[in-house]
């Protein structure tokens, strides 16, 4: 059995800020503006995105690193759902569907993006991460919070964003 980190080492590393036990967590607009008055607020995962950018720049700043990360994204977005479960499973093995504990996992961040996108259909904090989480939530978060930030304006083959919802709220590419 293969582990997610074996196939996607850079994605594994830079996705840490989106994990509950490692990252800064969700930030509310009023708290964010008090602490960072000179930064723009782009939603509840703004601090996670800033941390992810810093981590990538600190550890992976070369052109080769960008190319390697780009290839990892291409591979992940063209992979089977089993690979995606490896990103958020307790064991991190590809194909393992037993999700991480929500206090330490990536699911709450993915759900947050989903709720912000579909605010007309879903109220904030109404999705149960243990019962209602699905891989499309994770794909949208990875696309918008990671790919669009690190590769602004670039097309990601193998992924079509949802056609409903308000994706304009999630234009994190301007954070680059």
URKA-V151537 format. One record per residue. N is the residue number from 0. RES is the residue in one letter. SS is DSSP state (h for helix, s for strand, l for the rest). PHI is phi in degrees with one decimal (none if undefined). Layout:
n | res | ss | phi
N | RES | SS | PHI
N | RES | SS | PHI
This chain:
n | res | ss | phi
0 | X | l | none
1 | X | l | -98.5
2 | X | s | -99.8
3 | X | h | -54.9
4 | X | h | -65.0
5 | X | h | -71.2
6 | X | h | -87.4
7 | X | l | -132.8
8 | X | h | -64.6
9 | X | h | -72.4
10 | X | h | -59.0
11 | X | h | -57.6
12 | X | h | -68.9
13 | X | h | -78.7
14 | X | l | -84.3
15 | X | h | -55.0
16 | X | h | -60.7
17 | X | h | -87.9
18 | X | l | -92.4
19 | X | l | -55.1
20 | X | l | -81.4
21 | X | l | -118.4
22 | X | l | -84.2
23 | X | l | -74.4
24 | X | l | 83.0
25 | X | l | -75.4
26 | X | l | -120.5
27 | X | l | -86.9
28 | X | h | -58.0
29 | X | h | -64.3
30 | X | h | -66.1
31 | X | h | -62.5
32 | X | h | -65.6
33 | X | h | -68.6
34 | X | h | -77.9
35 | X | l | -129.7
36 | X | l | -64.0
37 | X | l | -93.1
38 | X | l | -108.1
39 | X | l | -81.4
40 | X | l | -96.4
41 | X | l | -121.8
42 | X | l | 113.8
43 | X | l | -67.7
44 | X | l | -102.8
45 | X | h | -54.6
46 | X | h | -64.6
47 | X | h | -61.3
48 | X | h | -66.5
49 | X | h | -59.9
50 | X | h | -64.4
51 | X | h | -62.1
52 | X | h | -60.8
53 | X | h | -61.2
54 | X | h | -62.7
55 | X | h | -62.5
56 | X | h | -64.5
57 | X | h | -72.4
58 | X | h | -104.4
59 | X | l | -137.6
60 | X | l | -90.7
61 | X | l | -87.2
62 | X | h | -62.2
63 | X | h | -61.7
64 | X | h | -64.4
65 | X | h | -61.6
66 | X | h | -65.5
67 | X | h | -62.3
68 | X | h | -64.2
69 | X | h | -57.6
70 | X | h | -65.2
71 | X | h | -62.8
72 | X | h | -62.3
73 | X | h | -57.1
74 | X | h | -63.6
75 | X | h | -63.9
76 | X | h | -74.6
77 | X | l | -108.8
78 | X | l | -87.7
79 | X | l | -71.8
80 | X | h | -59.8
81 | X | h | -57.8
82 | X | h | -64.0
83 | X | h | -64.1
84 | X | h | -64.4
85 | X | h | -61.3
86 | X | h | -69.7
87 | X | h | -124.6
88 | X | s | -87.4
89 | X | l | -61.8
90 | X | l | -87.6
91 | X | l | 63.7
92 | X | s | -81.8
93 | X | l | -63.1
94 | X | l | 97.2
95 | X | l | -75.5
96 | X | l | -96.5
97 | X | l | -79.7
98 | X | s | -70.8
99 | X | l | -59.1
100 | X | l | -58.0
101 | X | l | -63.6
102 | X | l | -72.9
103 | X | l | -118.4
104 | X | l | -88.1
105 | X | l | -93.0
106 | X | h | -56.9
107 | X | h | -59.0
108 | X | h | -66.9
109 | X | h | -64.4
110 | X | h | -66.0
111 | X | h | -58.2
112 | X | h | -62.3
113 | X | h | -62.0
114 | X | h | -66.4
115 | X | h | -68.7
116 | X | h | -71.8
117 | X | l | -109.1
118 | X | l | -64.8
119 | X | l | -75.0
120 | X | l | -103.3
121 | X | l | -132.3
122 | X | l | -81.2
123 | X | l | -56.9
124 | X | l | 64.5
125 | X | l | -100.3
126 | X | l | -85.6
127 | X | l | -81.6
128 | X | l | -64.3
129 | X | l | -86.2
130 | X | l | -107.5
131 | X | l | -114.1
132 | X | l | -64.5
133 | X | l | -141.5
134 | X | h | -60.8
135 | X | h | -60.0
136 | X | h | -64.2
137 | X | h | -66.4
138 | X | h | -60.8
139 | X | h | -63.7
140 | X | h | -64.0
141 | X | h | -62.7
142 | X | h | -63.3
143 | X | h | -77.6
144 | X | h | -90.6
145 | X | h | -113.8
146 | X | h | -58.3
147 | X | h | -63.2
148 | X | h | -77.4
149 | X | h | -83.7
150 | X | l | -130.9
151 | X | l | -60.6
152 | X | l | 80.0
153 | X | l | -87.6
154 | X | l | -82.3
155 | X | l | -107.5
156 | X | l | -63.3
157 | X | l | 94.2
158 | X | l | -139.3
159 | X | l | -118.7
160 | X | l | -69.9
161 | X | l | -57.8
162 | X | l | -92.4
163 | X | l | -100.1
164 | X | l | 89.2
165 | X | l | -108.3
166 | X | h | -76.2
167 | X | h | -64.9
168 | X | h | -70.6
169 | X | h | -110.7
170 | X | l | -86.3
171 | X | h | -84.0
172 | X | h | -61.5
173 | X | h | -76.1
174 | X | h | -79.8
175 | X | l | -52.9
